[in-house]
Amino acid sequence: MARRPDRMILDANTADRQAFEREFDACVIGTGPAGICIARKLAEAGFDVALMEGGDLDYTPESQELYVGDVIGHDYYQTDVTRLRFFGGTSNHWGGRSRTLEPHDFEHHPYHPLSGWPIDKTDLDPYAEEADTVLDLPPAEVFPDRVDDYAGPDMPIIKFRQSPPTRFGEKYHDELAASERITLAVNANLVDMRLDPTLATVETALFKSYAPGDAGFPVRARLFCLCLGGLENPRFLLNANSQIPEGIGNSNDLVGRFFAEHMAFKIGSVLFESEVPTGRGYEPTAELMDEYEILNFNLLVGTKGLEFTREAARSVICSGEFSERLAEKVLGRPLDCDFGGLGEYWENLNAEDRDQGWLAVIIEQSLNPDSRVMLAEERDIFGHRRLALDWQFTELDAHTTRTAATLIAQRFAEQGLGRVQIRDWLMAEPVVWPAMGEGQGEVGLHHHMCTTRMSADPAEGVVDADCRIHGMSNLYIGGSSVFSTGGHANPTYTVVQLALRLGDHLVAQLSA
């Protein structure tokens, strides 16, 4: 069935800009999960929304190139590989794994400075049913028995729900195109915001297309919501320095700081002494975390079963430098050539008297002001300085990872389940964090959090409990950059809950 013309979707490269010569109730910038959820909420309540997207309806190289930046800290994905810049945003490469944060993820822990959100899990719970619908999630599985004999009652089993996954651009395209209240513009790149004389209220946002020499056009609105992602939200604010030299919202030098990822490493090998249920994941209870003064984690246990076709392909690809580089381009990450292959396949196939396995862990990262998004010297086509990502770890990250490994190793031994060999890099003093492509796991999971973190005190964060930038009257931020801490769960579900909550708050503000 042919797609009908998009009456309310404008292309900034070619459209008549008279459509923007009025004041909107809200200007929402970015069309990822946060931006689309907020725009829909406002439109449903009868408010006029300008929904602005810097990319096109589909992938284009000229848009994606704006995500190029420098990685100057711990080894990480190229910054234009870890994100997608077109309609639907991050949902275009989302894997669909969904889980809420735990109540203790929102609490302050004395051994983790600055931890704690200014809201509780109960503030997001009312949006669970709506978030399930948005993300096309199946009903939550009844899972009464979360304890097994292997990890113990203080490391219960956890499960995730799986979205198809939902691609927001595909799911909501027709609805947004048909909306009488939403004017969606693509190829409309945010280049600046103009503030009133008090420097506390945004009067207009300025946009440019990709057309050479485009003078740009302003969008006026009663309120503005920045939903550009965990790396681009801080990059724009730091670049928005035409009236405030340090950048909007950065009076306390906190914009871009506390960059957090979900650290993901292989931490050990297991020689099982009996059959073990595979695919198990464990998390610590709040009591265990407090006892050992550690952060949250997801500990994964699996067997080393190998598939012939996959391992044959791995042997071929890993045999030459060009093939490895080609695989890296396709996968968006280096291929793990330190595990598997036909040799290991035959070894495991013939090892009838033993069962080998692995341990991996996904770790909540600690709040570290030196782990941050900064600005590089090079500028993009719009004159914005590109980002420089300085990803840094702390001793608390090392302590959490090592504690997770040693606890499960001890319990496996006590139960006669098997023997764990913890990786040498983790037991070194100090920990020698692996780089990508060294066969020690994915290292990071493309989850960019905490760079405009939520706080009650402006001295500790960038936005307040309602996601409004401290000191600004009408500028809000959506997305995982507002997370106060990251927990271990994939962030998309919480991003949607926060966006639905923010949408309701903005409706109340505009109604008042």
N, C-alpha and C positions, 0 to 999 in steps of 0.2 A: 504494500500500500504506500503510495507516494506521500511524502510529508508535505503538508500544505504550507503556504508562505507564512513566515513568522511576522505577524502584524505588529507585535510589540517587542520584537528583538531587533535592535538597531546595530549596524556595523559602524563604529566610529570612523573607519577609513572612508566611508562613502555617504553616511546618513546625513540628512538635514538636521542640523543641531538646534533648530528652533524647538525641538521636542524637550530640550533642557532649559529653555528660557522661562522658567517658572520656579517657584519654590516647592520642593518636595517635603513631605513630612519626614522622610528618612532617606539617607543615602547609605547603602550597604555596599561595601567594597570587597569583592571576592566571592566566588560562587562555589566554594567547597561545601562540605556538610554544614559548617557553622553559618556561612552567609546565606545559603538557600533556606535553612530552617528559620532564620531570623526574618528574612524577607517574606516568607510565606505567612508567618505569624502576624506580621504587620499588615499584610494585604488582607488576610482573613478578617482583621478587625476594622477594615475600611480605610486604611491609611495609604497614601500614595508613596511608592517606593521607587527610587532609582537604584537598580541593582547593576553594579559595574564590574566587568570582567576584563582583565588585561590581555588575556589570550583570546583565541577564537573558539568556535563551537567544537573544533577538533584540534589536534596537535599541529603546531607550526614551529619550524626551527627558529624563526625570528622572535617568537615569544619565549620559547624554552631557553634561548641563549641569555636572556636576562637573569637567569638563575645561576649563571657561572660565577664562581667565587673562589677564594683561597681557603685551603685547609692548613692551618698553621699549628694546630695542637696535635692530639693523638690521631693516629691514622683513621681516616673516615672515608665514606663514599664521596665522589666528586659531587659538589653541591648542586649541579644541574641534573644529576642522575637520581638523587634521593627525593625529588619532588617533580610534579607535573604542573605545567602552567597553561591550562585551558579550562573550558567550561566543565564544571564538576570537580575541579581541583584534585585534592589528594585522594578522593574516592575513586579516581581512575586507576590507581594502582593499589588500592586497599585489598588486603587478603580476606576480609570479612570476619576475622576473629573478634568476638565481642564478650565483654565481661564488665560488670560494674566495679568501681573501687570499693574497698572494704571500709567499714566505719573507722577503724584505727588509722587508715590512710589520711584522714582529715584531722587527726589529733596531733597535738604537740608532744614531742619526745625530747626529754632534757638532753640526751646525748646527741641529738641532731639539731643544731642551732637553726633558728628561723622556721623550723617545721611547724605544721599546723595551718589549716585553712581558716578564713574568717566565716566559713559556712560549714555545715555538717552534711553528712550523707543524707539525712532526713530532708534537707532542702532540695535535693535532687530526686529523691524517691518518687514524688508525685508525677515526675515526667517519665517514669520507666515504661508505662504502657504505651505512651505516645512515641517514645524512642524505639520501642519494639516495632511499631507500625512503620515508622520512617525507615528503619533498617531491614524491614522484611524478615524479622527474626522469628523462629519457631518459639512456642511456649517454653518457659523455663522448665527444665527437666526436674522431676522430683528425685532428689538425691539424698535420701536420709542418712545413709551409711557413708560418712566421709573419712572414716578411720580404717586403716589396715594394720596388719601386724608388722609391717616392714619399717615404716617411718615413725609410727607412734601417734598418740592422740594430740600432741602439740605440733604435728605437721600433717594436717588433714589433706585428703585428696581434693583437688579442685577440677572443675570442668568449665569449658567455654561454650558459648553458643556460636553458631556459624551463620552469618549472613550469606546470601547467594554468591558473591557479595553485591550489595546495592551500589550502582553507579549513579550518582546524583544527577549528572548531566542527562543521562538517558531517561531516568525515571521521571524527572520533573520538567523536562524540556517543554512538552506540550502544555502542561499546566501554566508554566511561566509565560509561554508565548501567548496564551489565550487570556491571561489575567488583565482585567481592566485597571488594576491598581499597581501593577509592576511594569516599569519600563526597564527592560534588560538591554544593556549595551555591551557588545563584545569589542575586542581590540581597543579598549578604552583604558589607558594606563595612568594610574594615579601618579602625579609628579609633584604635587605640593598641596598644602592646606593653608588657607589664609585665615588669620585669627582677628578678632575684634581688638580695639585698643587696649583692653584689659589683658590680652593674651590668654584668656581663660575660656573663650568660646570660639568654636570653628564657625565661620560664616560661609565659606565656600571651599570646595575641593576642586583642584584643577587636574584635568585629564588631557592626554595627548594620544593620537593614533600613531600608526607607524608611517604615515605619509610624510615624505621628506618636507621639512620646513613647516610642519603643522604648528600653528601658534597655540593650539590647545583650546579648551573650552571649560568654563566653570560650571559646577553643579551646586546650587544653593539648597539647603535643607535645614530643618529644625534640629535634627540630630544626625550624627554620623557614626557608623560602626565599621571598624577595620577588621577584616577577616581574611588576611593574606597568608596565614600559616605561621608556624613557630619560628621560622628564620626570617621571613619577609616582614612580619609585623614590626619587630625591632629595627630591621634595616630601614624601613620607611621612616619610622619615628626619628631615628638618628639622622637621616638625610633631610628631614623636614626642619631645616635650620635657618630658613630665610628671615624669620622674625625672632626665634629663640636660638642663639648660637649652639647650645648643647643638644638641641633637638626637642621636639614636643614630648612632654611627660618625663623628661630626663633630668629634672632639677636635682635629684639625689644620685645621679650617675648609676642608675639601676637598669635602664633599658638595655636589653641584650645580655645582662648578667644572669647567672644561675642556669645556663643552658644545660638541660638534662636529657639523656637518652635512656632507653632500656638496654643496658649492657647485656650482651648475650655471648656466653662462652661455653666451650666444652671444658669441663673441669676434671674429668676422671674417666677411667676405664674400669669395668667390673668383670670379674670372673665369678659367674654365678655357680653356686653349689647345688641349686635345685631350680625347678621351673619357676619363673617369675612372670606375673602379669605385665604385659608391655604397655607402653603409652601412658604410664602414670605420671601425673604432675602433682606436686605438693607445694603448700605454702605454709609459712610459720603462723602460729597464733599470735595475738597481741602479747600474751604473757611470755611466749618464747622470745619474741623480739626484745621485750623489755629486760628479760633475764640476761640475755647475751649482748644487749645494746647494739642491735643490728637493724638494718633496714628490711623492707619487704622483699620477697623473692619468689620465683616460681622455679622449683627444682624438677627437672625432667629426667625420667629413667626409661631407657629403651634397650632392646637387644640389637645386635649387630647383624641382623638378617639382611642379606644383599640380594638384589635382583640381577640376573645374568645380563639382560639387555642394557640396563643402566650402567652396570660396571664395565661392560665391553665398550660402551660409548665413552666412559670416563677414561679408560686406558688409551683409546685412540686420541681423544682431545688433549689429554695431558702429555702426549708424546712429543708435541711440538710447540714452540713458542707462539707461532701464528695462530694455531688452533686454540690455545689458551686465551689469547687476546680476543679472538673472535667470540669465544664463549663468554668472556667478561662483558663485551659490548651487548650481547644478547640478554644475559642475565642481569646486567647492571651491577655486577660484583665479581670479584675474582672467583674462579672455580676452585673448589676444595680438592687439590690433587694429593693431599697428604693422607687421604683415607680412601679405601675402596680400590677399585680396579680388579681385573681378572685374577691377579695373583691372590688378593685377599678373598675374592669370591671362592676360589677353589680351596683355600686354607680353611675357611669357615664351613664349607660344604663337607669337608672330610673330618672336621673336628667333632666326632660323634660323642666324645666323652666330656665335652665341656660346652658351656654356653657363654659367649662373650657379650658384653653390653657396654653402654656408655652412660655418662652423667653429663647433663648440661644444665645451665642455670640462666635465668633472666632476672637481672638485679635492678631494683629501684636505685637510681643514682642519687647520691647526696647533693644537698644544695651547696654549691661552690661558686662564690662570686667571680673567681678567676676562670671558670668555664663559661665562655661567653661568645656572643655574636658581636663583632666589631666591624668597622668599615675599612676596606682596603683603599689604596691610593687610586687604583684604576677605576675609571668611570664607564657606565653603560651608555647607550645611545641617547638616553634622556638626561644625562649629566649626573645621575646618581652614582655615588661611590658604591662599588660592589662590596659584598660581604666578605669578611674573613672570619672563619669559624675556628675558635680556639677551644677544643674539647679537652677538658682536664679531669682527672680522677683524684680522689682523696684516700686517706688511710681508712676512713669509714667504709668506703667502697670495697677496699681490699679485705678489711675485717669481716664484712658481711659475706663476701664471696667465699673466703676461706672457712668461715664458720659453717656455712651451708654444706660445704664439701665434707668437712670433718664430722659433722653431726650425722649425716647420712651414712658415711663410711663406718662410724662407730656402731650405728644401729643395725646395719647389714651384718656386721661381724657378730654382734650380740645375738642376733636371731639365727645365725648359721646360714644366712641367705647367700652370702658371697663375700669376696674380698675386693676392696676398692683401691685402685692405684690413682692417687691424686696427681694431677699434672705438675711437673716440676716448676713451671713458671708461677704457679699459685702458691707453692710452699717456699719460694725464694724470699729473702729479706733484703730489700723491699720486693714486693710483687713486681714481676716483669710482665706488664700487660701486653698480650699478643697484638700484633698488627693484623690487618685483614689479609686473607690469603695464606695464612700460616697454618691452616688446618686446625685452628682452635675455636671454631665457631664463627658466627656472622659478625661478631663484635658489637654491632648496633643494628636496630630494627627500623630505622627511618621514622622514629617517633621523636619529634622536636617539641620540647616542653619547657615551661617555666621562664621564658625569656622576657615576659611582661607579667610576672607572677602577681597573683592576688594576695592582698594583705590588708589588715585593718589599719596598720601604721604606714604612712607614706614613706617612712625611712626604711621599710623592709620590702617594699614592692612597688609595682607600677599602677595596678588597678585596685579598686575597692571591691567589696563583696558583691556589688552589682555590675562588675566588669567595666566601670567607668574609670577613666584615667584620673588618678589623684590630681586635684587642682584644675581639672577641666570640667566645664558644665555640661557639655553635650557630645563628648567623644568617648566611644565605647570600643572594646576589643572582644572579638569572639575567637574561639579556637583553643588549642592546647597550650599556646603561649601563656595563658592566664592560670594554668595549673600552679597551685602553691607547691605541691610535691607530686611525684609521678606515680607512686605505687608500682605494682608490677604488671597490671592489666593493660592490654592494648587500649590506646586513648580514645578511639573513635566513638565508642558508646558514651563516654563521659562528655566528649565534645558536643554530641547531639543533645544530651540532657542539659548541659550548660547553655547551649544556644536556645533551646526551647524556653528555659527559665529567663534568659535575657530578653527573648522576644516578648514574653508576658510583661516584664518590667518596662520595656520600651513602650508597649501599648499603654500601660498605666501612666507613664510620663507624658506621652502625647495626649492622652485623654484629659489629663489634668490641665 
